[in-house]
Amino acid sequence: MEGVAEPEAIDTVLMLGMSHPMGPLSLAVVIGLVTCLAIMRVLHKDMNDDKYRPCPLLEEMVSKGKLGRKSGEGFYKY
C-alpha cells in the first residue's frame, strides 16, 4: 500500500526469510480477496483490536473488482 516493495518482493521475503511455503499476497489470492476482507472485518469487529483492521488497499481492490485470479487482477495480474 505504501509502495515500499513490489508484491513479488513481499512474497519472496516471507518465503525465504521466514520459511513460509507461500507469500502472504499469493496466499490471499488463493483464498480470494473477498474472503480475506470478510475475515479481517470479522476479526476486527469481534476482537476489537486494530491489528485486524483491513488494509485500505485490500478494501479498495475489492471495491474496484480486483479480486485476484477470479477477475484477472489483484496483487498480481493474470
Sequence and secondary structure as in RCSB ss.txt:
>XXXX:A:sequence
MEGVAEPEAIDTVLMLGMSHPMGPLSLAVVIGLVTCLAIMRVLHKDMNDDKYRPCPLLEEMVSKGKLGRKSGEGF
YKY
>XXXX:A:secstr
  SSS HHHHHHHHHHHH  SS HHHHHHHH HHHHHHHHHHHHHHHT GGGS  HHHHHHHHTT  BTTTTBSS
SB 
